[in-house]
Structure formats: structure tokens, C-alpha cells
Amino acid sequence: MNYLPKIVLLLLFVLFTGPLAAQKLGYIDSEYILNKHPDYKIVEQELAKLSTEWKNEAQSLDKEIKEMYVQLKAEEVLLTEEMYHQKIAAIKQKEKESQEFNSRIFGINGQYFQKQAELLQPLQSKIYDAIERVSRKNNLAILFDKASVPSGIIYTDPRHDYSEFVLEELGIEDNN
């Protein structure tokens, strides 16, 4: 009889602390969600258009440099040493301009990446808000992103995939 109060106390402890220890986890695939969002296709098209324009400009500069080298090679025998060095200096200056252009446009903090961030930011905010609402509705303590690198997720059970819930929250139907 001495054990009965201890057993009852232990059972009560387990009953009340059990739900506190169990936290609901889930994951989403942000890449999948982005690809399903109609606004993302518009952003991709605009970025592709800008990228094509800038690549054409960069190719134009490279073509100009090659033409300058061809012209120098053709005129080399007719040029004085001073004229030759001037032409080489002009070519080197044009190469420097080309490198600066590529760095300014496609570099780490280049205009392309700034434009990408500017165009994607509103869409990412919408998706994040939807993720937050889904997490609250489903009482999720932690929600992982399967697409993030490095995610560390090796295996996922589709039962815990909340990507479709996020798409539903955004009002996007799965048309596959």
C-alpha cells in the first residue's frame, strides 16, 4: 500500500508532462513552393530578360577586344614601337573595362543579384507569412526547409510534408 501514492503521483506526472515533451515537427520544400507560385515565373522571366541583355553587352565587349587584337596583329608590322604599345594599352584598358562590367553586373554583390533579391523579396515574404500561418494552425514547434543547403535532412516521411498546406494557404492549386 505504500507504493500506491507513488504510482499515482508518477502516473499524474507522466500524463501532464507527456504532451509538453512531444513537439510536432514538419518540413516544407521551398523550391517546390516557389516553382508552383505563378509570380515566380514572372520574376524568372524578368531576370532572364535582364540577364540576356547584360550577357549580350558583355559578349559585345569581348568581341570588341578580340577585334582589337586581330587589328593589332594585322597592323603589327606597320606600327612603330610606340604606336604598338599605345594599341596594347588601349586593349588592356578595354579588357579592364570588360572585367569591371562583369564584376559590377554579375559579381557577388552585382546588379543581377541585387535585382534578383529585389524581385524575390515580396514573394519570399508572402511565402514566409503563409509558412508561419500553417505552422501555427498545425501547432508545429519546428518546420524544416528540405530545399535549404545544407539542410541535413536525409530522409523525410511524406506525412510530415507541409508544402501543400503552404500552397493552399497562398491560394495556389496543384495543377501538376
N, C-alpha and C positions, 0 to 999 in steps of 0.2 A: 503494500500500500504506500510505502514511502516513495515509490517511483512514479506513481500516478500524477502528482502535481508537476513533476519534472517533465514527464512525457507530454502532458497537456501544454505546458509552457513552451516546450520545444516545437510542438505542432503549431501553436499560435505564432511563434517566431517564424517558422517556415512559411506559413500561409501569408503573413504580412510582408515579409522581406522577399519572397519569391518574385512577385511582379516587379519589384524595384530592381532586381538584378537582371531581369530579362529585358534587353533593349532590342528594338526592332531595327534591322539593318536592311539596306537595299542598295541597288545600283541603277545607274542610267547609262546610256551611251550617247553622249552629247554630239558626237559626229553624226550618228543616225538621226537624232532630233534636228540638227542643223540641216542635213540633206533633205529632210521631209518638209522643212519650213519654206513656203513659197517666196518669202522675202530674201532668203539666202540665195536663190537662183538669180534674183535681180542684182544682188551685191556681187555675186560671182561674175555676171555679165559685165557689170560696170568696171570691175577690177581687170577683167580680161581685156576690155577695150583700152583702158589706160595702159596696161602692161604692153599691149601690142604697139601702141603709139610710141611709148618710151623705148621699146626694143628696136623699133624702126629707126628712131633717132640715133640710138647707139650704133646700129649697123651702118647708118649713113656716115657717122663719124669714122668708123673703122674703114669703110670703103674709101673715104676721102684720104685717110692716112696711107692706105695701100696704093692709091693712085699717085700720091706724092712720092712714095718710094719708087714706083715704076717710072715716073717722070724723071726723078733724080738719076736713076740707073741709065735712062736713055740719054740724058744730057751730061752725064758724068765726065766724059772725055772733053767736052767743050768748056767746062767750068774751070775758073781759077780756083785755087785752094780756098781763098776767102769766100767766094760765092758758094762753093761746096759746103763749107762749114755753116754758112748762113742758112742754106737749104736744110741741112741736117738739124740745125737749131729750130727751124720752123716746124719740121716734122716732130721733133721731140716735144715742142710746145703743144702741138696738136694731139700727141699721144697723152700728154699730161691732162689736157682738157677732157679727152675721152675718159680717162681714168677717174677724174673728178666728177664727171657727169654720171658715170656708172655708180660711183660711191654715193653721190648725192641722191640718186633715184633708187637704186637697188641695195644700198648698203644697210648696215644693221639698223640705223635709225633713219633710213632713207624715206623719201616721199611715198614710195609704194607701200611700205609697211605702215606709215602714218595714215595713209588713205584707207588701207585695209582696216586698221583699228578704228578709224573714224566711222567707216560704214558698218562695221560689225558690232560696234558698241551698243547701239539701241536694240539690236536683235538679241545680243547676249543678255542684255538687261531683262528683256521680256522673258527669255527662256529661264533665267535665274529666278525671276519672280514666280514663274509657273512651277519651277522645281521646289521653291520654298513652300508654295501653297500645297502641292502634292505631299511634301514631307509632313506638313502639319496635319493634313487630312488623314494620312495613314499612320500618324504617330511614329514616324521614323526618327530614331536617335541619330543615325549616321546614314548618309547616302553617298556612295562612291560614284566616281565617273570612270566607266570602263575605258573610255577613249583617251583619258589623260595619260601622258607619258611622264615618268614611268608610273603606271597605276599599281603595280604589284598584285593585281588580280590575276590569278592563274586559272581559276575555274569559277564559273557563275551558273547558278541554278536559275533557269528562266522564270521560275516562280517569284523571284526577288527582283525582276527587272521592272522598273517603274517608268521606262521610257515612253511607253504607250500612254500612261496616265498623264505624263507631262505634255505629250502631243494633244491629248484630249483637253487638257487644261488650256492649251494655247488655241484650241478650236480647229485643230488640223486633223483631218480624217486620213486614215491609212488607205491609200489608193493602190499601193504596190504596183 
